[in-house]
Amino acid sequence: MQPVKIARGVYQLLGPGVVYPFDSTVFYVETDNGYFIVDTGSGMPGSPEAIISSLIQIGVNPRTRKPKAVIATHSHIYNAGGLFFFHRYYKTIIMAHQLDAPALESGDPALTASKELGVKFKPVPVGHVIKEPSTTIDGLVILHTPGHTPGSISVVAGIDEKVMLIGDALGRLKDEWKSSEADWQKTFDLISRKIDYDVLCTSLRCYRGYEIGSFLKQVEEEGPVWLP
């Protein structure tokens, strides 16, 4: 994949269909104090290597310039399966919310959704646990946006344009993920009405301009969707 520049200091490194259809989007985010990676895709063979290839294409060699941390928007394997790769080979600090951290550290097949792929989630230690509803780290605003999972978080990044990376915060719900419809609705209200940004990126793709309004309108009309 050719990395895609989303805004100054923000690149998409991976997306669905580049290696596997179930890989999430993965982002490089530059700050004044180094760079972060947001989500890691599934971690299945070839997926982490595609991320490294994209990093090298934008002039970043993670062996000589390591990420400050990898931020997991939530505990599902589609977004977090590659955490093990970064922790093992680059000793990268893993950052996640305290409500999803136990799933990442235990590899629980239901809470990581790994049983849906018929594979085991490789557990990782969470070295930086997010506890606050809102916190700022090296200029990145990290927001607790629960509903899809209890510990889903979103990241607002960017230098000139503000890019909001929400993972699956507006995604579907499932009992075994400990999803909450009430929390999902609060998260939708936050993303659609209370936060200013220029680009909105989900686990599937990015939206800008009028596309953001169209996407949020569709999400609102569909409402929270529960999976069996």
C-alpha positions as CSV (number, residue, x, y, z in Angstrom):
1,M,0.0,0.0,0.0
2,Q,1.1,3.5,-0.7
3,P,0.6,5.5,2.6
4,V,-2.1,8.1,2.3
5,K,-1.6,11.6,3.7
6,I,-4.7,12.5,5.6
7,A,-3.4,15.9,6.9
8,R,-0.1,17.4,7.8
9,G,1.4,15.0,10.3
10,V,-1.2,12.2,9.8
11,Y,-0.9,9.3,7.4
12,Q,-2.9,6.2,6.9
13,L,-0.6,3.2,6.8
14,L,-3.0,0.3,6.3
15,G,-6.7,-0.2,5.6
16,P,-9.2,-2.9,4.9
17,G,-8.4,-5.0,1.8
18,V,-4.7,-4.1,1.6
19,V,-3.8,-7.4,3.1
20,Y,-7.0,-8.7,4.7
21,P,-10.5,-7.4,4.4
22,F,-10.9,-7.4,8.1
23,D,-7.8,-5.2,8.9
24,S,-8.7,-1.9,10.3
25,T,-7.3,1.4,9.3
26,V,-3.9,2.2,10.9
27,F,-2.5,5.7,11.4
28,Y,0.8,7.4,11.9
29,V,0.5,10.6,13.9
30,E,3.3,13.1,14.3
31,T,3.8,15.3,17.4
32,D,6.5,17.7,18.5
33,N,7.8,15.0,20.8
34,G,7.8,12.0,18.4
35,Y,5.2,9.9,16.7
36,F,2.4,7.6,17.7
37,I,0.7,4.8,15.8
38,V,-3.1,4.5,16.2
39,D,-4.4,0.9,15.9
40,T,-2.4,-1.9,14.2
41,G,-4.8,-4.0,12.1
42,S,-5.3,-7.7,12.7
43,G,-1.6,-8.8,13.2
44,M,-2.2,-11.7,10.8
45,P,0.8,-12.6,8.6
46,G,1.7,-9.8,6.2
47,S,-0.4,-7.2,7.9
48,P,2.3,-5.8,10.3
49,E,4.9,-6.0,7.5
50,A,2.6,-3.8,5.4
51,I,2.5,-1.2,8.2
52,I,6.3,-1.2,8.4
53,S,6.6,-0.8,4.6
54,S,4.3,2.2,4.8
55,L,6.3,3.8,7.6
56,I,9.5,3.4,5.6
57,Q,7.9,5.0,2.6
58,I,7.2,8.1,4.6
59,G,10.8,8.2,5.8
60,V,10.3,6.5,9.2
61,N,12.3,3.5,10.2
62,P,10.9,2.2,13.4
63,R,14.1,0.4,14.3
64,T,16.0,3.6,14.5
65,R,13.1,5.9,15.3
66,K,10.7,4.0,17.5
67,P,7.1,5.2,18.1
68,K,6.4,6.8,21.4
69,A,3.5,4.4,21.8
70,V,0.9,2.5,19.9
71,I,-2.7,3.6,20.8
72,A,-5.4,0.9,20.7
73,T,-8.8,2.5,20.1
74,H,-10.3,-0.7,21.5
75,S,-9.6,-4.3,22.2
76,H,-10.9,-6.1,19.1
77,I,-8.4,-8.1,17.0
78,Y,-9.2,-6.2,13.8
79,N,-7.7,-3.1,15.3
80,A,-5.4,-4.5,18.0
81,G,-4.1,-7.8,16.7
82,G,-0.9,-6.2,15.6
83,L,0.0,-4.8,19.1
84,F,2.0,-8.0,19.8
85,F,4.2,-7.4,16.8
86,F,5.1,-3.9,17.9
87,H,5.6,-4.9,21.5
88,R,7.8,-7.9,20.6
89,Y,10.0,-6.5,17.9
90,Y,10.1,-2.8,18.8
91,K,9.4,-2.8,22.6
92,T,6.7,-0.3,22.0
93,I,4.6,1.0,24.8
94,I,0.9,0.0,24.4
95,M,-1.7,2.6,25.3
96,A,-5.3,1.7,26.0
97,H,-8.2,2.6,28.2
98,Q,-8.5,0.9,31.6
99,L,-11.8,-0.8,30.6
100,D,-10.3,-2.5,27.6
101,A,-6.8,-3.1,28.9
102,P,-7.8,-6.4,30.7
103,A,-9.0,-7.9,27.4
104,L,-5.7,-7.0,25.7
105,E,-3.6,-8.4,28.5
106,S,-5.6,-11.7,28.8
107,G,-6.4,-12.2,25.1
108,D,-10.0,-13.1,26.0
109,P,-11.5,-14.6,22.8
110,A,-14.9,-12.9,23.2
111,L,-13.7,-9.5,24.4
112,T,-11.1,-9.3,21.7
113,A,-13.5,-10.8,19.1
114,S,-10.7,-13.1,18.1
115,K,-13.0,-16.1,18.1
116,E,-14.8,-14.6,15.1
117,L,-11.7,-15.2,13.1
118,G,-11.0,-18.5,14.7
119,V,-7.6,-17.5,15.9
120,K,-6.0,-16.7,19.3
121,F,-5.4,-13.1,20.3
122,K,-1.8,-12.7,21.4
123,P,-1.9,-10.9,24.8
124,V,0.2,-7.7,25.4
125,P,1.0,-5.7,28.5
126,V,-0.6,-2.3,28.5
127,G,2.1,0.1,29.7
128,H,0.0,3.3,29.6
129,V,-3.5,3.0,30.9
130,I,-5.9,5.8,30.1
131,K,-8.3,6.5,32.9
132,E,-9.7,10.0,32.3
133,P,-12.7,10.8,30.1
134,S,-10.4,13.3,28.3
135,T,-6.6,13.7,28.4
136,T,-4.0,15.4,26.3
137,I,-0.7,13.6,25.6
138,D,2.0,15.4,23.5
139,G,-0.8,17.4,21.9
140,L,-3.0,14.5,21.1
141,V,-6.5,14.7,22.6
142,I,-7.6,11.3,23.8
143,L,-11.3,10.9,24.5
144,H,-13.2,8.0,26.2
145,T,-15.9,7.1,23.6
146,P,-17.5,3.9,25.0
147,G,-20.4,1.9,23.6
148,H,-18.9,-0.4,21.0
149,T,-16.7,-1.7,23.9
150,P,-16.5,-0.3,27.4
151,G,-13.0,1.1,26.8
152,S,-13.2,2.5,23.3
153,I,-11.2,5.7,22.8
154,S,-10.9,8.3,20.1
155,V,-7.9,10.4,19.2
156,V,-7.9,14.0,17.9
157,A,-4.6,14.7,16.0
158,G,-3.2,16.9,13.3
159,I,-1.1,20.1,13.0
160,D,-3.2,22.3,10.7
161,E,-6.3,20.3,10.2
162,K,-7.8,18.4,13.1
163,V,-8.3,14.7,12.4
164,M,-10.5,12.6,14.6
165,L,-9.7,8.9,14.7
166,I,-12.6,7.0,16.2
167,G,-11.9,3.3,15.3
168,D,-15.2,1.5,15.7
169,A,-16.7,3.9,18.3
170,L,-19.8,4.2,16.1
171,G,-19.7,0.5,15.1
172,R,-22.1,-2.3,16.0
173,L,-22.9,-3.7,19.4
174,K,-22.8,-7.1,20.9
175,D,-23.6,-8.5,24.4
176,E,-20.4,-10.5,24.6
177,W,-18.3,-7.4,23.9
178,K,-20.1,-5.7,26.9
179,S,-21.4,-3.1,24.5
180,S,-23.8,-0.4,25.8
181,E,-26.4,1.3,23.7
182,A,-26.7,4.2,26.2
183,D,-22.9,4.8,26.0
184,W,-23.0,4.5,22.2
185,Q,-25.6,7.2,22.0
186,K,-23.6,9.5,24.2
187,T,-20.6,8.8,22.1
188,F,-22.6,9.6,18.9
189,D,-23.7,12.9,20.4
190,L,-20.1,13.7,21.3
191,I,-18.7,13.0,17.9
192,S,-21.5,14.5,15.9
193,R,-22.2,17.7,18.0
194,K,-19.6,18.5,20.5
195,I,-16.1,18.1,19.0
196,D,-14.6,20.2,16.2
197,Y,-12.6,18.4,13.5
198,D,-11.9,18.6,9.8
199,V,-11.5,14.9,9.0
200,L,-13.3,11.9,10.6
201,C,-11.6,8.5,10.3
202,T,-13.2,5.2,11.3
203,S,-11.8,1.7,11.1
204,L,-13.0,1.5,7.5
205,R,-12.2,4.9,5.9
206,C,-11.8,8.7,6.3
207,Y,-14.4,11.4,5.6
208,R,-14.0,15.1,5.1
209,G,-16.2,18.0,4.2
210,Y,-19.8,17.1,3.3
211,E,-19.0,13.4,3.6
212,I,-18.8,13.8,7.4
213,G,-22.3,15.0,7.6
214,S,-23.6,12.4,5.2
215,F,-21.9,9.6,7.2
216,L,-23.2,10.9,10.6
217,K,-26.7,11.2,9.2
218,Q,-26.6,7.6,8.0
219,V,-25.3,6.4,11.4
220,E,-28.1,8.4,13.2
221,E,-30.8,7.0,10.9
222,E,-29.6,3.4,11.4
223,G,-29.1,3.9,15.1
224,P,-27.1,1.5,17.2
225,V,-27.1,-2.0,15.5
226,W,-27.0,-5.0,17.8
227,L,-25.4,-8.2,16.5
228,P,-26.7,-11.6,17.7
